[in-house]
C-alpha cells in the first residue's frame, strides 16, 4: 500500500446496552505495521465517518497493547481475536469490527465480561492461603510440571474461547472452556490440591462438564495457544473419579 492509501473500517456501533446496533464506516490513512487498535485511535483523534460527518468516537477496551491483558477482544472480520495483534496488512478489506456477542454490549465494541469472573468464582479457581502469618517457603514443583503449568497460566480471560464456543449462548449456562484450564492449573499446584475435590464437585453442577460439546473451536481460537481441550479431558477424567469418591462417601 502507498502512504496515501486509506483503509476502510466498518464498525458496529451501539449507543447503550439496550439500544439497537448500527454500522458506521471510517476511512483511515494507512501506516506501515498498523494494527486495529492504532486505527481505532486514529478514528478517535478525528471522529469523522466515511461520509464526512462528525460523529462520536467508537468505544472499545484496551490495556497492555501486547496481548497480555485480553481487554481488546473483539470480532474482526467474523473472527474473535485481539485487536492489538490484528495487523491490517493481514486482514481482508474493508475491515469489519464487531463486539463479541457472547457478552452484553456496554457500548460499541466494549462488552461486559463479568460472566467469566463469575465462572471463576463458581469453580473456585484460586488457591486459598492464610496471609495472617508467614507460612514459610511453599512446596517446590518439578521443572517439567512447572513448564506445563506455565502454559495454562497464560489465560487472559479475554473471552475469545467463549465467543468461539457454540455451547456458550443465551440458551445454555455452560461456563466456558477457559475455566477448565484454570481449575486444572490450581488442582495441580501442591498447595491448591487441598481444595481439588471442591473444585471438581462444582463441575458436576449445572453449567459444568456436561455443557461441553467437544467442538474444539476453543483450542483453535485461543490467542495464547492454551491446550484447552486437553484440560477439558483432564477435568472430565478427574470429575469421574471424584464422583466415585462421592458415591462411596469419600469427598476429600
C-alpha positions as CSV (number, residue, x, y, z in Angstrom):
1,X,0.0,0.0,0.0
2,X,1.1,3.5,-0.7
3,X,1.3,6.1,2.0
4,X,-1.8,7.9,0.6
5,X,-3.8,4.7,0.7
6,X,-6.8,4.6,3.1
7,X,-8.3,1.6,4.8
8,X,-12.0,1.4,5.4
9,X,-13.3,0.2,8.8
10,X,-16.9,-0.8,9.2
11,X,-17.6,-0.5,12.9
12,X,-20.6,-1.9,14.7
13,X,-22.0,0.8,16.9
14,X,-24.4,0.6,19.9
15,X,-25.0,3.7,21.9
16,X,-26.1,1.9,25.1
17,X,-26.8,-1.7,26.3
18,X,-30.5,-1.6,25.3
19,X,-30.0,0.3,22.1
20,X,-30.2,-1.3,18.6
21,X,-26.8,-1.8,16.9
22,X,-26.0,0.0,13.7
23,X,-22.9,0.3,11.4
24,X,-20.7,3.3,10.7
25,X,-17.8,3.4,8.3
26,X,-14.5,5.2,8.7
27,X,-11.6,5.7,6.3
28,X,-8.2,5.7,8.0
29,X,-4.9,6.6,6.4
30,X,-2.7,3.5,6.1
31,X,0.5,3.3,8.0
32,X,3.2,0.6,8.0
33,X,2.6,-2.1,10.6
34,X,-0.8,-0.6,11.5
35,X,-2.9,-2.8,13.8
36,X,-6.6,-2.4,14.6
37,X,-6.0,-0.6,17.8
38,X,-3.9,2.1,16.1
39,X,-6.6,2.5,13.5
40,X,-9.2,3.0,16.2
41,X,-7.0,5.5,17.9
42,X,-6.8,7.5,14.7
43,X,-10.6,7.4,14.4
44,X,-10.8,8.6,18.0
45,X,-8.5,11.6,17.3
46,X,-10.6,12.6,14.3
47,X,-14.1,11.1,14.6
48,X,-15.4,11.8,11.1
49,X,-17.1,9.0,9.3
50,X,-16.7,8.0,5.7
51,X,-19.5,10.4,4.7
52,X,-17.5,13.3,6.1
53,X,-19.9,13.7,9.1
54,X,-18.7,14.4,12.6
55,X,-19.6,11.7,14.9
56,X,-18.8,10.2,18.3
57,X,-15.6,8.2,18.6
58,X,-16.2,4.4,18.8
59,X,-15.7,2.9,22.3
60,X,-13.5,-0.1,23.0
61,X,-11.3,-1.5,25.7
62,X,-7.6,-1.8,25.7
63,X,-4.8,-2.1,28.3
64,X,-1.4,-3.6,27.7
65,X,-1.4,-3.5,23.8
66,X,0.8,-6.6,23.8
67,X,-1.6,-9.5,24.0
68,X,-1.4,-9.9,27.8
69,X,-4.4,-8.3,29.3
70,X,-7.1,-9.6,27.0
71,X,-9.1,-6.4,27.2
72,X,-9.2,-5.6,23.5
73,X,-11.0,-8.7,22.3
74,X,-13.5,-8.1,19.5
75,X,-14.8,-9.8,16.4
76,X,-12.6,-8.8,13.4
77,X,-13.9,-9.9,10.0
78,X,-16.0,-12.5,11.7
79,X,-13.2,-13.9,13.9
80,X,-12.9,-13.3,17.6
81,X,-9.3,-12.1,18.4
82,X,-7.2,-9.5,20.0
83,X,-7.2,-6.1,18.2
84,X,-3.7,-5.3,19.4
85,X,-2.1,-8.1,17.4
86,X,-4.5,-7.9,14.4
87,X,-2.4,-6.4,11.6
88,X,-4.2,-4.5,8.9
89,X,-1.9,-6.0,6.2
90,X,-3.2,-9.5,7.1
91,X,-6.9,-8.6,7.1
92,X,-9.3,-8.7,4.2
93,X,-10.6,-5.2,3.5
94,X,-12.9,-3.4,4.3
95,X,-12.2,-4.4,7.9
96,X,-15.3,-5.2,9.8
97,X,-15.3,-4.7,13.6
98,X,-18.0,-6.1,15.9
99,X,-18.3,-6.7,19.6
100,X,-18.3,-10.3,21.0
101,X,-22.0,-11.1,21.2
102,X,-21.5,-13.8,23.8
103,X,-21.3,-10.9,26.3
104,X,-23.6,-8.0,27.0
105,X,-22.5,-5.0,25.0
106,X,-21.8,-1.9,27.1
107,X,-21.2,0.4,24.1
108,X,-19.9,-0.1,20.6
109,X,-17.1,-2.6,20.8
110,X,-16.8,-2.7,24.6
111,X,-18.5,-5.7,26.4
112,X,-19.1,-6.8,29.9
113,X,-17.1,-10.0,30.6
114,X,-18.4,-10.4,34.2
115,X,-19.7,-13.9,33.4
116,X,-16.1,-15.1,33.1
117,X,-15.2,-13.8,36.5
118,X,-18.4,-15.3,37.9
119,X,-17.4,-18.6,36.4
120,X,-14.0,-18.4,38.2
121,X,-15.9,-17.9,41.5
122,X,-18.2,-20.8,40.7
123,X,-15.3,-23.2,40.2
124,X,-13.2,-21.6,43.0
125,X,-10.2,-21.1,40.6
126,X,-7.8,-19.7,43.2
127,X,-5.5,-21.0,45.9
128,X,-6.7,-20.0,49.4
129,X,-3.7,-19.1,51.6
130,X,-3.9,-17.7,55.1
131,X,-1.9,-14.4,54.8
132,X,-2.1,-13.5,58.5
133,X,1.2,-15.1,59.3
134,X,4.4,-16.3,57.5
135,X,3.9,-19.8,56.1
136,X,7.5,-20.1,55.0
137,X,8.6,-21.3,51.6
138,X,6.0,-23.3,49.7
139,X,6.4,-26.7,48.2
140,X,8.6,-26.9,45.1
141,X,7.2,-28.1,41.7
142,X,9.2,-30.3,39.3
143,X,10.6,-28.2,36.4
144,X,8.7,-30.3,33.9
145,X,5.4,-29.7,35.8
146,X,6.2,-26.0,36.2
147,X,6.7,-25.5,32.5
148,X,3.4,-27.3,31.8
149,X,1.6,-25.2,34.4
150,X,3.0,-22.0,32.9
151,X,1.2,-22.8,29.6
152,X,-2.1,-23.0,31.5
153,X,-1.3,-19.8,33.4
154,X,-1.2,-17.7,30.2
155,X,-5.0,-17.3,30.2
156,X,-6.0,-13.7,29.9
157,X,-9.8,-14.2,30.5
158,X,-10.1,-12.4,27.1
159,X,-13.3,-14.2,26.2
160,X,-12.3,-15.4,22.7
161,X,-12.8,-19.1,23.6
162,X,-16.3,-18.4,24.8
163,X,-17.2,-16.4,21.7
164,X,-15.9,-19.3,19.5
165,X,-17.7,-22.0,21.5
166,X,-21.1,-23.0,20.1
167,X,-22.2,-24.2,23.5
168,X,-21.9,-20.8,25.1
169,X,-25.1,-19.0,24.3
170,X,-28.2,-17.5,25.8
171,X,-29.9,-20.9,25.9
172,X,-27.0,-22.5,27.9
173,X,-25.4,-21.9,31.2
174,X,-22.1,-23.6,30.2
175,X,-19.3,-21.7,32.0
176,X,-17.0,-21.9,29.0
177,X,-13.7,-23.7,28.1
178,X,-11.3,-21.3,29.9
179,X,-12.4,-22.4,33.4
180,X,-11.2,-26.0,32.8
181,X,-7.6,-25.0,32.4
182,X,-7.8,-22.7,35.3
183,X,-9.1,-25.5,37.6
184,X,-6.6,-28.0,36.2
185,X,-3.8,-25.4,37.0
186,X,-5.0,-24.9,40.6
187,X,-5.6,-28.6,41.2
188,X,-2.0,-29.4,40.1
189,X,-0.5,-26.9,42.5
190,X,0.9,-28.6,45.6
191,X,-1.0,-26.1,47.8
192,X,-4.1,-25.8,45.7
193,X,-4.5,-29.5,45.5
194,X,-6.1,-29.5,49.0
195,X,-9.3,-27.9,47.5
196,X,-9.3,-30.2,44.5
197,X,-12.5,-32.0,45.4
198,X,-14.4,-28.8,46.0
199,X,-13.5,-27.5,42.5
200,X,-14.3,-30.8,40.8
201,X,-17.7,-31.0,42.5
202,X,-18.5,-27.6,41.1
203,X,-18.0,-29.0,37.6
204,X,-20.7,-31.6,38.3
205,X,-23.2,-28.9,38.8
206,X,-25.3,-27.0,36.2
207,X,-23.1,-25.3,33.6
208,X,-20.2,-27.6,34.2
209,X,-18.6,-30.6,32.3
210,X,-21.9,-31.7,30.8
211,X,-22.2,-28.4,28.9
212,X,-19.2,-29.1,26.7
213,X,-20.0,-30.4,23.2
214,X,-16.3,-31.1,22.3
215,X,-16.5,-28.8,19.2
216,X,-12.8,-27.9,19.8
217,X,-13.4,-24.4,18.5
218,X,-11.8,-23.1,21.7
219,X,-8.4,-24.6,21.3
220,X,-8.3,-23.4,17.7
221,X,-9.2,-19.8,18.6
222,X,-7.2,-19.3,21.8
223,X,-4.7,-16.4,21.1
224,X,-2.3,-17.9,23.7
225,X,-2.4,-21.4,22.3
226,X,-3.6,-22.9,25.6
227,X,-4.3,-26.7,25.3
228,X,-8.0,-26.2,26.3
229,X,-9.3,-29.5,25.0
230,X,-6.6,-31.4,26.9
231,X,-7.7,-29.6,30.1
232,X,-11.3,-30.4,29.4
233,X,-10.5,-34.1,29.0
234,X,-8.4,-34.0,32.2
235,X,-11.1,-32.4,34.3
236,X,-13.7,-34.8,32.9
237,X,-11.5,-37.7,34.0
238,X,-10.8,-36.1,37.4
239,X,-14.5,-35.4,37.9
240,X,-15.5,-39.0,37.1
241,X,-13.0,-40.2,39.8
242,X,-14.4,-37.6,42.2
243,X,-17.9,-38.8,41.5
244,X,-16.9,-42.3,42.6
245,X,-15.4,-41.0,45.7
246,X,-18.5,-39.1,46.5
247,X,-20.6,-42.2,46.0
248,X,-18.5,-44.2,48.4
249,X,-18.5,-41.4,50.9
250,X,-15.0,-40.0,50.4
251,X,-15.3,-36.4,49.4
252,X,-11.7,-35.4,50.3
